[in-house]
Amino acid sequence: MKAYNFNAGPCVLPRQAVESTIEAIQNFDNTGIGLLEISHRTPGWERIMAETEQLWRELLNIPEEYAVIFLGGGASTQFFEVPANLLKTKAAYLQTGVWAKKAVKEAKFYGEVEVVASSEDKTYSYIPKGYTIPTDVDYFHITTNNTIYGTEIHEDIDSPVTLVADMSSDIMSRPVDVKKYGMIYGGAQKNVGPAGVTFVIVRKDLLGKVERPIQTMVDYRTHYTEEVKNRSMFNTPPVLPIFVMHETLKWVKEQGGLEAMYKINKEKAELLYNEIDRNPLFVGTAAKEDRSLMNVCFVMVPGHEALQDEFMAFAKSKGMVGIKGHRSVGGFRASIYNACPKEAVEALVACMQEFEQLHK
């Protein structure tokens, strides 16, 4: 039986990225030494680091005035590194989910934080509208895609102050106007690689402006130098995740770049949301205008909650992996990131339709 991977992260990767990584683990760059054993100061690895940065710049059209950095620690570490580097007195945050709320908590260690709007009142099932971004803050922080709740900010916001975005779960799924942001960051384990490496895209003129002393490893300037071969290598970088990222971004480029990925992602999401809306046994949990293209959340319709465990078992028997919803929402969640093929979504839709026929 074929398995279809809908895990929210770590998640499905392009097969060619997995296969080329296996080969590199055995023999990296024809050196006779495996990727996990190679020195990160070898010319071959320096080339991978430079190429990975260049792929980010090419795919997202990142201007030269932005630094591109690869770090460890996950996006959760960035929750405190962002304010450590950027918060002088006050910051504003849009609270659209658990991860946004955690980012607020960490920022409060460094200064005043204003939550301009929150959707916690309805279990983060929508993106707040009509709020005002204050102009007396150092930056405005948003989380563009909310993995747990299946909501997404679909457009690049026009902000009167520096805009900072956690794009952990929708980066590289669509074109982004990087120039509208002062900083973009996220964990790799959704669309651009496995867990273990974090990407940071930050406008260089924002750095070094806070008066507080910053720990060496927390200071972004430590990890970005004008000498390309030393970027993101102040200490030993997470070599394996970066290599997988390199191979994954090559695959994205081969698909036609972000315009092509966006078209494919919209088609996959529309296919699944249409079935949820049509099928009398299921209902979506996110406001329709804010539905995520990456994480599709749904539950049994009221009155049929008793069928939840039965459908979970039925879906598992059909090869569906990782569709259990987060405990905060319950029900089901199908994460359909870039490398999730349309075939997988079609199989899930067929599974839902077959289950419907069993309960007519």
Steps between C-alpha positions, in 0.01 A plus 500: 500500500630843406541749784394865456681735738291787640713564809520862615875496549741345463319432180523355151814587301567478125620148421796628304613704802483192721684282249779749433544545877533125550768499233681794663491330840689213342734707285491880502626689196700197377732530799453143620384646833138524606307824553465430873878467533626772270663818631279803448814690396556293187454675163211267416301601805579869457355465149179342638459785749548765231267322258230461767508872575488576128197271451315691773589831337398382154171332593379782728669783308678611818683834455866534592417728792364195683711243683407133460605292799465132595489423873411225744237513773178507299253788464435485874853628560426790267214600729764648732775570246271735303433735794858466624618648169213731406296607805620826651193611694172359364376247244157408360379144438204344322393194699355240265599173667706316759834583338415869469401500867832340595684764298317769701608337826869500403496859371378626837842422647647780286243779508138601482278289274163605360271229364311694235242226440441135585274222376535297820134572579398252228782247538709684239260397224536830313747777421407828676396787273468874543777545754735798503875454491651747748772729368685541831647148497830358381331227294172320433515119522268259318477124452398452139374142524359336810582132476283382786183688405516506122488877443726709280570863415487483122647839406809697593387762751572869447644607833594854608775351720754221456312177425632175647347167395523145623452310172591156631216316331429687177841623385574405137135406443426829321678812378581752775591866466802488730544877479183545708666323792782598728546137595366155410590188694387145560579138561581299188293190575193585292591606146878535487657206680507295820509621860835629620559818304331840521503765228531872577460770235564841654565846360856587593428857608282372786791332674713650774242763595412384855709634787490185710793260474401189302650156555734407216291211367176700524636798305411457131814689402705208629358276229513728198830625364592657170728203438261244353688191614461601867127572494292291742819321604614679816467157654433163334173535309227231493655339194244228424185721514670770292595245235140374484386863475743553210356200317140596579545852364657358184181295462280809552697680230456205264121512554501852359561706813248654735240606243474137390496370858224746591284380212546136599436574868178685422378209289571248776332711767195572285458129431498411869294798623238435231458145629476618861229749401314243291522196727212488753724332760772766526530871569800733493611677819657817355320804364472444124672824402795413726545133412860388477638355179743297709303357792141390439310454827156335522277306739192280484180704462299552821301188572760269347783548750479131593637416155832674558696199622343280235604737221850528645535122491345482153735764363799322653391178328507690169857621554431849640777594743504795742145632462414513869421858599698686763363450851407871511253454214426128482365331192730478201780697338650431159822689442551536127835674472693545176629143476161343574389378155156566359460123486502491881223758523297310242543183706378676816197639316417152370536366853254760633255421224521127565442557871195709414354213298542267798282727713220592262 
